[in-house]
Amino acid sequence: MENTAGTGDRAGCRLWGEATTLYERVCRPAIRILDNLMIHFIRQLLSAAFGEKRVDCWLGAVDCIFHRQPTTGFGGPLNGSRARLNAFEELKRLCSFNAVVETGTYRGESTLFFADAGCPVYSSEVNPRYLGYAQLRLWARSNVHFCLGDSRQFLRRLIQDSTVPKDRVFFYLDAHWHDDLPLREEVDLIFRHWTRPVVMIDDFQVPDDSGYQFDDYGGGKKLSLEYLNPIAHLGFIPFFPALPSSEEVGLKRGWVVLAGDGFSIDQLRAVAQLREWRQHNG
């Protein structure tokens, strides 16, 4: 009698292999496409009912719950710069800030750091999904106030809001991601409407230290002192990091601190992590 058991087993294995290959090559991609179409359809329905920006905020909150990463990929608050973190702590002690204003929340890494400053924090983000992530991440911080939208409009709203402090406020400007660079208008609004502001700008060129990285979008949109020249009449003085880039940790992004009044300038001169940029240096 012929033994057919081995033949049957081999045929079964071959059939299983072919079925698995068919599933991986055809069925799984088809299911993925259908899932994406269903997700897109559901999102369209929700957007029509509640608005696209609100739905994106919800998706950001979902990201925070189910896809939260240990860090946001930028080295920690203030790009992981220990010198910058220490400079803020010293400035906070010397200037006794009444509030912190941040443009460019992203996912709230620096916002969370500022929330421990013991004063109100106002933060704006133009991307609703990032804002939703940050809002859920900091939901228990009652001193943090978020705003969705353009940073210039955000500052104008703060100017009109009588409950927002207008004296001794720290500004952290990090909303420069796109071709529409808001930085110059942000600085102009701040120095025209706040008294004794201290402004820290991220991703800024350190003129005499090429080891610090900075943003340059082309067409004159480089974060530099030259970019701020048209509003230099406001009278602010720049202070750059005293620490050479070769000794810096984190992402080694350049930064600058601006102040225009006698009190704030005196306090900045007392901060070991800062050095005043004088005209003869340029």
C-alpha contacts under 8 A as a table, 3 or more apart, distances in Angstrom:
res1	aa1	res2	aa2	distance
3	N	6	G	7.17
4	T	7	T	5.19
4	T	8	G	6.07
5	A	8	G	5.13
5	A	9	D	6.21
6	G	9	D	5.09
6	G	10	R	6.22
7	T	10	R	5.18
7	T	11	A	6.14
8	G	11	A	5.09
8	G	12	G	6.04
9	D	12	G	5.03
9	D	13	C	6.16
10	R	13	C	5.12
10	R	14	R	6.11
11	A	14	R	5.05
11	A	15	L	6.05
12	G	15	L	5.04
12	G	16	W	6.09
13	C	16	W	5.03
13	C	17	G	6.09
14	R	17	G	5.08
14	R	18	E	6.17
15	L	18	E	5.14
15	L	19	A	6.12
16	W	19	A	5.09
16	W	20	T	6.09
17	G	20	T	5.09
17	G	21	T	6.15
18	E	21	T	5.09
18	E	22	L	6.11
19	A	22	L	5.04
19	A	23	Y	6.18
20	T	23	Y	5.09
20	T	24	E	6.19
21	T	24	E	5.17
21	T	25	R	5.96
22	L	25	R	5.29
22	L	26	V	5.57
22	L	27	C	6.74
23	Y	26	V	5.45
23	Y	27	C	4.49
23	Y	28	R	5.71
24	E	27	C	6.20
24	E	28	R	5.30
24	E	29	P	7.34
25	R	28	R	6.65
25	R	29	P	6.79
26	V	29	P	5.74
26	V	30	A	6.17
27	C	30	A	5.03
27	C	31	I	6.04
28	R	31	I	5.08
28	R	32	R	6.12
29	P	32	R	4.96
29	P	33	I	6.14
30	A	33	I	5.08
30	A	34	L	6.20
31	I	34	L	5.03
31	I	35	D	6.04
32	R	35	D	5.02
32	R	36	N	6.14
33	I	36	N	5.09
33	I	37	L	6.11
34	L	37	L	4.99
34	L	38	M	6.05
35	D	38	M	5.04
35	D	39	I	6.07
36	N	39	I	5.01
36	N	40	H	5.98
37	L	40	H	4.99
37	L	41	F	6.01
38	M	41	F	4.98
38	M	42	I	6.09
39	I	42	I	5.14
39	I	43	R	6.02
40	H	43	R	5.05
40	H	44	Q	6.10
41	F	44	Q	5.11
41	F	45	L	6.33
42	I	45	L	5.11
42	I	46	L	6.22
43	R	46	L	5.07
43	R	47	S	5.92
43	R	55	V	7.54
44	Q	47	S	5.07
44	Q	48	A	6.08
45	L	48	A	5.18
45	L	49	A	6.28
46	L	49	A	5.05
46	L	50	F	5.83
46	L	51	G	7.18
46	L	52	E	7.68
46	L	55	V	6.75
47	S	50	F	5.27
47	S	51	G	4.39
47	S	52	E	4.39
47	S	53	K	7.80
47	S	54	R	7.68
47	S	55	V	6.06
48	A	51	G	5.74
48	A	52	E	7.27
50	F	54	R	6.47
50	F	55	V	6.97
51	G	54	R	5.53
51	G	55	V	6.44
52	E	55	V	5.15
52	E	56	D	6.18
53	K	56	D	5.04
53	K	57	C	6.24
53	K	128	P	5.75
53	K	129	R	7.91
54	R	57	C	5.01
54	R	58	W	6.35
54	R	128	P	7.33
55	V	58	W	5.01
55	V	59	L	6.25
56	D	59	L	4.93
56	D	60	G	6.20
56	D	128	P	5.55
56	D	129	R	4.75
56	D	132	G	7.32
57	C	60	G	5.01
57	C	61	A	6.38
57	C	128	P	5.00
57	C	129	R	4.65
57	C	130	Y	7.35
57	C	131	L	6.36
57	C	132	G	4.02
57	C	133	Y	7.21
58	W	61	A	5.05
58	W	62	V	6.28
58	W	129	R	7.29
58	W	132	G	6.04
59	L	62	V	4.90
59	L	63	D	6.18
59	L	129	R	6.15
59	L	132	G	7.12
59	L	133	Y	7.93
60	G	63	D	4.93
60	G	64	C	6.32
60	G	128	P	7.46
60	G	129	R	4.25
60	G	130	Y	5.81
60	G	131	L	6.93
60	G	132	G	4.43
60	G	133	Y	4.29
60	G	134	A	7.92
61	A	64	C	5.01
61	A	65	I	6.38
61	A	129	R	7.68
61	A	132	G	4.97
61	A	133	Y	4.57
61	A	134	A	7.76
61	A	135	Q	7.48
61	A	136	L	5.69
62	V	65	I	5.10
62	V	66	F	6.01
62	V	67	H	7.57
62	V	133	Y	7.52
63	D	66	F	5.41
63	D	67	H	4.81
63	D	68	R	6.19
63	D	133	Y	6.48
64	C	67	H	5.78
64	C	68	R	4.75
64	C	133	Y	5.20
64	C	134	A	7.87
64	C	136	L	6.96
64	C	137	R	6.77
65	I	68	R	6.12
69	Q	72	T	6.57
71	T	74	F	7.40
71	T	75	G	7.18
71	T	76	G	6.41
71	T	109	E	7.68
72	T	75	G	7.43
72	T	76	G	7.12
72	T	107	R	6.85
72	T	109	E	6.89
73	G	76	G	7.45
74	F	77	P	7.72
74	F	79	N	5.18
74	F	80	G	7.10
74	F	251	L	7.02
75	G	78	L	7.99
75	G	79	N	4.96
75	G	80	G	4.48
75	G	81	S	7.97
75	G	250	G	5.52
75	G	251	L	6.37
76	G	79	N	5.32
76	G	80	G	4.44
76	G	109	E	6.39
76	G	110	S	7.39
76	G	250	G	7.98
77	P	80	G	5.47
77	P	81	S	7.79
77	P	85	L	7.88
77	P	109	E	5.16
77	P	110	S	4.16
77	P	111	T	7.82
77	P	112	L	7.92
77	P	113	F	6.36
78	L	81	S	6.06
78	L	84	R	6.84
78	L	85	L	6.82
78	L	110	S	5.74
78	L	202	D	7.89
79	N	250	G	6.14
79	N	251	L	6.00
79	N	252	K	7.75
79	N	253	R	7.17
80	G	85	L	7.91
80	G	249	V	7.00
80	G	250	G	4.56
80	G	251	L	6.76
81	S	84	R	5.19
81	S	85	L	6.24
81	S	248	E	6.96
81	S	249	V	5.83
81	S	250	G	5.27
81	S	251	L	7.32
81	S	252	K	7.10
82	R	85	L	5.07
82	R	86	N	6.08
82	R	248	E	7.67
82	R	249	V	6.85
82	R	250	G	7.75
83	A	86	N	5.18
83	A	87	A	6.03
83	A	241	P	7.61
83	A	243	L	7.21
83	A	248	E	7.46
83	A	273	Q	6.05
84	R	87	A	4.94
84	R	88	F	6.26
84	R	241	P	7.81
84	R	273	Q	7.44
85	L	88	F	5.27
85	L	89	E	6.38
86	N	89	E	5.08
86	N	90	E	6.19
86	N	273	Q	7.39
87	A	90	E	5.16
87	A	91	L	6.05
87	A	271	V	6.65
87	A	272	A	7.65
87	A	273	Q	5.64
87	A	274	L	7.34
88	F	91	L	4.97
88	F	92	K	5.96
89	E	92	K	5.11
89	E	93	R	6.35
90	E	93	R	5.13
90	E	94	L	6.21
90	E	271	V	6.53
91	L	94	L	5.08
91	L	95	C	5.69
91	L	96	S	7.72
91	L	267	Q	7.19
91	L	268	L	7.12
91	L	271	V	7.14
92	K	95	C	5.39
92	K	96	S	5.25
92	K	97	F	5.88
92	K	117	A	7.67
93	R	96	S	5.62
94	L	267	Q	6.20
95	C	168	R	6.82
95	C	264	S	7.12
95	C	267	Q	6.91
96	S	168	R	7.19
97	F	100	V	7.24
97	F	119	C	7.45
97	F	168	R	5.09
97	F	169	V	5.25
97	F	170	F	6.33
98	N	119	C	6.02
98	N	120	P	7.32
98	N	165	P	6.32
98	N	167	D	7.06
98	N	168	R	5.81
98	N	169	V	5.61
99	A	119	C	5.26
99	A	120	P	4.95
99	A	121	V	5.87
99	A	122	Y	7.78
99	A	164	V	7.97
99	A	165	P	6.51
99	A	168	R	7.48
99	A	169	V	5.03
99	A	170	F	6.42
100	V	114	F	7.11
100	V	119	C	7.16
100	V	120	P	6.37
100	V	121	V	4.74
100	V	122	Y	6.29
100	V	169	V	5.81
100	V	170	F	4.81
100	V	171	F	5.85
100	V	172	Y	7.63
101	V	121	V	5.82
101	V	122	Y	4.77
101	V	123	S	5.87
101	V	169	V	7.31
101	V	170	F	6.23
101	V	171	F	4.75
101	V	172	Y	6.25
102	E	105	T	6.80
102	E	111	T	7.48
102	E	121	V	7.54
102	E	122	Y	6.15
102	E	123	S	4.58
102	E	124	S	6.49
102	E	171	F	5.82
102	E	172	Y	4.73
102	E	173	L	5.91
102	E	174	D	7.38
103	T	123	S	5.74
103	T	124	S	5.05
103	T	125	E	6.60
103	T	151	S	5.86
103	T	172	Y	6.45
103	T	173	L	5.05
103	T	174	D	5.50
103	T	175	A	5.21
104	G	123	S	7.17
104	G	124	S	5.78
104	G	125	E	4.96
104	G	126	V	7.42
104	G	151	S	7.63
104	G	173	L	6.93
104	G	174	D	4.90
104	G	175	A	4.10
104	G	176	H	7.63
105	T	108	G	5.36
105	T	109	E	7.87
105	T	110	S	7.57
105	T	111	T	6.64
105	T	123	S	5.97
105	T	124	S	5.79
105	T	125	E	5.10
105	T	130	Y	7.62
105	T	131	L	6.94
105	T	134	A	7.39
105	T	174	D	7.87
105	T	175	A	7.89
106	Y	109	E	7.66
106	Y	125	E	6.48
106	Y	127	N	7.81
106	Y	130	Y	5.32
106	Y	131	L	6.66
106	Y	134	A	7.21
107	R	130	Y	5.35
107	R	131	L	6.64
107	R	133	Y	5.81
107	R	134	A	4.67
108	G	111	T	4.70
108	G	112	L	5.84
108	G	133	Y	7.83
108	G	134	A	4.78
108	G	135	Q	7.93
108	G	137	R	7.35
108	G	138	L	7.59
109	E	112	L	5.44
109	E	113	F	6.78
110	S	113	F	4.99
110	S	114	F	6.25
111	T	114	F	5.06
111	T	115	A	6.07
111	T	121	V	7.74
111	T	123	S	7.32
112	L	115	A	5.07
112	L	116	D	7.08
112	L	138	L	6.93
113	F	116	D	5.80
113	F	117	A	7.57
114	F	117	A	5.35
114	F	121	V	6.96
115	A	118	G	6.78
115	A	119	C	7.40
115	A	120	P	7.58
115	A	121	V	6.35
115	A	141	R	7.07
115	A	143	N	6.88
115	A	144	V	6.51
116	D	119	C	7.91
119	C	143	N	6.79
120	P	143	N	4.83
120	P	144	V	6.06
120	P	145	H	7.63
121	V	143	N	6.07
121	V	144	V	4.69
121	V	145	H	6.07
122	Y	144	V	6.02
122	Y	145	H	4.83
122	Y	146	F	6.00
122	Y	147	C	7.67
123	S	144	V	7.50
123	S	145	H	6.26
123	S	146	F	4.99
123	S	147	C	6.20
124	S	146	F	5.77
124	S	147	C	4.61
124	S	148	L	5.70
124	S	149	G	6.60
124	S	150	D	7.57
124	S	151	S	6.21
124	S	154	F	6.70
125	E	128	P	7.16
125	E	130	Y	7.34
125	E	131	L	5.95
125	E	146	F	7.90
125	E	147	C	6.53
125	E	148	L	5.24
125	E	149	G	5.90
125	E	150	D	7.20
125	E	151	S	7.24
125	E	175	A	7.56
126	V	131	L	7.79
126	V	148	L	5.57
126	V	149	G	4.41
126	V	150	D	5.54
126	V	151	S	7.43
127	N	130	Y	5.53
127	N	131	L	6.32
127	N	148	L	7.33
127	N	149	G	7.58
128	P	131	L	4.93
128	P	132	G	6.07
128	P	148	L	6.53
129	R	132	G	5.15
129	R	133	Y	6.38
130	Y	133	Y	5.15
130	Y	134	A	6.32
131	L	134	A	5.08
131	L	135	Q	5.98
131	L	146	F	7.80
131	L	148	L	6.97
132	G	135	Q	5.10
132	G	136	L	6.31
133	Y	136	L	5.53
133	Y	137	R	6.17
134	A	137	R	4.91
134	A	138	L	6.10
135	Q	138	L	5.35
135	Q	139	W	5.62
135	Q	146	F	7.28
136	L	139	W	4.95
138	L	141	R	5.43
138	L	144	V	7.71
139	W	142	S	7.38
141	R	144	V	5.78
142	S	145	H	7.75
147	C	154	F	7.04
149	G	153	Q	7.22
149	G	154	F	6.77
150	D	153	Q	5.46
150	D	154	F	6.20
151	S	154	F	4.83
151	S	155	L	6.22
151	S	175	A	6.93
151	S	182	P	7.26
151	S	186	E	7.43
152	R	155	L	5.16
152	R	156	R	6.30
152	R	182	P	6.82
152	R	185	E	6.90
152	R	186	E	5.90
153	Q	156	R	5.00
153	Q	157	R	6.22
154	F	157	R	5.17
154	F	158	L	6.37
155	L	158	L	5.01
155	L	159	I	6.18
155	L	186	E	7.38
155	L	189	L	7.28
155	L	190	I	7.82
156	R	159	I	4.97
156	R	160	Q	6.40
156	R	189	L	7.68
157	R	160	Q	5.16
157	R	161	D	6.20
158	L	161	D	5.00
158	L	162	S	7.96
158	L	164	V	6.24
159	I	162	S	7.52
159	I	164	V	7.60
159	I	166	K	7.84
159	I	193	H	6.85
161	D	164	V	5.71
162	S	165	P	7.55
165	P	168	R	7.87
165	P	169	V	7.09
166	K	169	V	6.74
166	K	193	H	7.38
166	K	194	W	4.91
166	K	195	T	6.27
167	D	194	W	5.86
167	D	195	T	4.81
167	D	196	R	5.77
167	D	197	P	6.71
168	R	194	W	7.97
168	R	195	T	6.60
168	R	196	R	5.04
168	R	197	P	5.31
168	R	198	V	7.33
169	V	194	W	7.73
169	V	196	R	7.18
169	V	197	P	5.09
169	V	198	V	6.46
170	F	197	P	6.00
170	F	198	V	4.94
170	F	199	V	5.98
170	F	200	M	7.75
171	F	197	P	7.32
171	F	198	V	6.16
171	F	199	V	4.64
171	F	200	M	6.06
172	Y	199	V	6.08
172	Y	200	M	4.94
172	Y	201	I	5.96
172	Y	202	D	7.53
173	L	183	L	7.44
173	L	199	V	7.41
173	L	200	M	6.30
173	L	201	I	4.90
173	L	202	D	6.32
174	D	201	I	6.53
174	D	202	D	5.57
174	D	203	D	7.72
175	A	182	P	7.31
175	A	183	L	7.59
176	H	180	D	7.96
176	H	181	L	5.67
176	H	182	P	6.66
176	H	183	L	6.89
177	W	181	L	7.46
178	H	181	L	6.28
179	D	217	Y	6.73
181	L	184	R	7.74
181	L	221	K	7.10
182	P	185	E	5.62
182	P	186	E	6.11
183	L	186	E	5.00
183	L	187	V	6.24
184	R	187	V	5.29
184	R	188	D	6.19
184	R	227	Y	7.51
184	R	228	L	6.18
184	R	231	I	7.49
185	E	188	D	4.98
185	E	189	L	6.13
186	E	189	L	5.28
186	E	190	I	6.23
187	V	190	I	5.13
187	V	191	F	6.25
187	V	199	V	7.96
188	D	191	F	5.55
188	D	192	R	6.15
188	D	231	I	6.70
188	D	234	L	7.62
189	L	192	R	5.31
189	L	193	H	6.04
190	I	193	H	5.47
190	I	194	W	5.62
190	I	197	P	7.30
191	F	194	W	5.74
191	F	195	T	7.22
191	F	197	P	7.02
191	F	234	L	6.78
191	F	260	G	7.77
192	R	234	L	7.73
194	W	197	P	6.07
195	T	261	D	7.96
196	R	259	A	7.37
196	R	260	G	7.17
196	R	261	D	5.82
196	R	263	F	7.24
196	R	264	S	6.10
197	P	259	A	6.45
197	P	260	G	7.69
197	P	264	S	7.45
198	V	257	V	6.94
198	V	258	L	5.91
198	V	259	A	5.19
198	V	264	S	6.93
199	V	257	V	5.39
199	V	258	L	4.98
199	V	259	A	6.61
200	M	255	W	7.01
200	M	256	V	5.70
200	M	257	V	4.32
200	M	258	L	6.43
201	I	204	F	6.38
201	I	255	W	5.54
201	I	256	V	5.45
201	I	257	V	6.41
202	D	253	R	7.17
202	D	254	G	6.52
202	D	255	W	4.84
202	D	256	V	7.12
203	D	213	Q	6.74
203	D	214	F	4.41
203	D	215	D	5.60
203	D	223	L	7.01
203	D	253	R	5.34
203	D	254	G	4.98
203	D	255	W	5.65
204	F	213	Q	7.61
204	F	214	F	4.99
204	F	215	D	6.67
204	F	223	L	5.00
204	F	224	S	5.88
204	F	253	R	7.37
204	F	254	G	4.76
204	F	255	W	4.63
204	F	256	V	6.34
205	Q	212	Y	7.03
205	Q	213	Q	6.88
205	Q	214	F	5.15
205	Q	215	D	7.63
205	Q	223	L	6.03
205	Q	224	S	5.11
205	Q	225	L	7.77
205	Q	254	G	5.47
205	Q	255	W	6.77
206	V	209	D	5.53
206	V	210	S	6.96
206	V	212	Y	6.50
206	V	224	S	7.72
206	V	240	F	6.69
206	V	254	G	5.79
206	V	255	W	6.87
206	V	256	V	7.51
207	P	210	S	7.24
207	P	224	S	7.88
207	P	282	G	7.76
209	D	212	Y	6.18
209	D	244	P	7.16
209	D	245	S	6.90
210	S	213	Q	7.11
211	G	245	S	5.29
211	G	246	S	6.93
211	G	252	K	7.46
212	Y	245	S	5.67
212	Y	252	K	5.35
212	Y	253	R	5.26
212	Y	254	G	4.73
213	Q	252	K	6.28
213	Q	253	R	4.71
213	Q	254	G	5.43
214	F	223	L	6.77
214	F	253	R	6.04
214	F	254	G	5.61
215	D	222	K	6.02
215	D	223	L	5.79
216	D	221	K	5.94
216	D	222	K	4.08
216	D	223	L	6.31
217	Y	220	G	7.61
217	Y	221	K	5.21
217	Y	222	K	6.00
218	G	221	K	5.31
218	G	222	K	6.56
220	G	227	Y	7.08
221	K	227	Y	6.87
222	K	227	Y	6.39
223	L	227	Y	6.23
224	S	227	Y	5.26
224	S	228	L	6.80
225	L	228	L	5.15
225	L	229	N	6.30
226	E	229	N	5.08
227	Y	230	P	7.28
228	L	231	I	5.73
228	L	232	A	6.31
229	N	232	A	4.92
230	P	233	H	7.55
231	I	234	L	5.91
232	A	235	G	5.87
232	A	236	F	6.86
233	H	236	F	8.00
234	L	260	G	7.56
235	G	260	G	5.49
236	F	258	L	5.86
236	F	259	A	5.04
236	F	260	G	3.87
236	F	261	D	7.58
237	I	258	L	5.53
237	I	259	A	5.52
237	I	260	G	5.90
237	I	265	I	7.64
237	I	276	E	7.60
237	I	277	W	7.35
238	P	256	V	6.37
238	P	257	V	5.69
238	P	258	L	4.71
238	P	259	A	6.92
238	P	276	E	6.32
238	P	277	W	5.70
239	F	256	V	5.68
239	F	257	V	5.07
239	F	258	L	6.30
239	F	268	L	7.67
239	F	274	L	5.87
239	F	275	R	5.28
239	F	276	E	4.38
239	F	277	W	5.52
240	F	255	W	6.64
240	F	256	V	4.86
240	F	257	V	6.49
240	F	274	L	5.61
240	F	275	R	5.43
240	F	276	E	6.48
240	F	277	W	6.75
241	P	244	P	7.42
241	P	255	W	7.09
241	P	256	V	7.04
241	P	273	Q	5.86
241	P	274	L	4.83
241	P	275	R	6.17
242	A	272	A	7.34
242	A	273	Q	5.18
242	A	274	L	4.88
242	A	275	R	5.25
243	L	247	E	6.60
243	L	248	E	6.69
243	L	273	Q	6.66
243	L	274	L	8.00
244	P	247	E	5.58
244	P	248	E	6.58
245	S	248	E	4.93
245	S	252	K	6.45
248	E	252	K	6.21
249	V	252	K	6.32
259	A	264	S	5.98
259	A	265	I	5.73
259	A	268	L	8.00
260	G	264	S	7.10
260	G	265	I	6.63
261	D	264	S	5.63
261	D	265	I	6.08
262	G	265	I	5.21
262	G	266	D	6.10
263	F	266	D	5.32
263	F	267	Q	6.46
264	S	267	Q	5.07
264	S	268	L	6.21
265	I	268	L	5.09
265	I	269	R	6.23
266	D	269	R	5.17
266	D	270	A	6.63
267	Q	270	A	5.22
267	Q	271	V	6.84
268	L	271	V	5.30
268	L	274	L	6.96
269	R	272	A	7.84
269	R	274	L	7.14
269	R	275	R	7.07
269	R	276	E	6.93
271	V	274	L	5.66
272	A	275	R	7.68
277	W	281	N	6.69
278	R	281	N	5.56
278	R	282	G	7.40
279	Q	282	G	5.65
